[in-house]
Each structure stands twice: as structure tokens, then as C-alpha cells.
Amino acid sequence: MKNAILVIAAVLIAIGVVSLAYEGITYTTREKVVEVGPFKATTEKEKTIPLPPVLGGLALAGGVVLLVVAARR
């Protein structure tokens, strides 16, 4: 049980630090623009999913709290 709490705490801390550092997830999609016979034209668009700093802070704080709880047991 204690090991599981430590693993969850480490994962939450890592997620919190990464989300505070990057502030968003960026990915690229390909969209078909034109298709005429054998000719195909596509474009690549970058899209970003913003991650609010509060989310990273909460994950980091939750990981630290779980780490303290696990250390007391």
C-alpha cells in the first residue's frame, strides 16, 4: 500500500512539474485541402491544448501531500 502511494505521489509531482514547465500540449494534424483526381493537397496545422498553471500546481501539491502521508506511515 505504501509503495503504491509513493508511486502515485511521484507521478503527480512529475505531471505537475511538466505542466508548469510547458503550459500546454502541442500537436500537429494533417487536413486534406483539395483532392482532384490523382492530385491531393494537404496542410499541416498545429493545435495546442492549454494547461492552466493551477492544474500543474494542484497536481504538484497533491503529490507532495501524498508523499508526506506515505512518509508518516
N, C-alpha and C positions, 0 to 999 in steps of 0.2 A: 504494500500500500504506500509506504513512504517513497519507494523508488518511482512509483507512478506519479506521485505528486511532484517529485523533483523533475521528472521529465516534462510534465505539463508546465511547470514553472519556467524551465529553460526554454521551452518552445514559445511561451508567451513573451518572455523577455526578448528573445530573438525577433519575433514578429514586431514587437513594439519598437525596437531599435531600427529595424529595417524600414518600417513605415514612417518613422520620424525622419530618417535619412533621405528617403526617396520621395515622399509626399504624393505618390501616385504610381499607378501601373500603366505603362505604355505598351500598346501592341499594334501590329500592322495588319490591315486587311486588304485583300485584293478584290476589286469590284470590276465587273465587266461593263465597259462603256459602250462599245459598238461591236456588233457581230454581223458582217456582211459576207456571205459565202465562206470561203476559207480564211478570210481576214478577220482577226479578232483583236480588239484593243482593250487593254485593261489598265487600271490605275491602282496605285497603292496609296492607301490613306492611313495615317497614324491616328489612333484614337487613345485617349487617356481616361482612366478611371481614377478620379481624385480620391485620395485617402486623407481625411481630416486629421490634423495633429492630435485632436482629442482622442481619436481611436487608438493611435500609437501610444499616447500617454496612459490610457486606460489599460491597454494590454501590458505595458511595461510595469505599471503599478500592480496589476493583478498578479503578474509573475513574481514580483518582489514579495508580495503578501504571501503567496503560496510557498515561496522559499523560506520565509520566516516561520510559517506554520509548520513546515516539514522539519525545520531545524529544532523546533521546540519539542517535537515528539520523540 
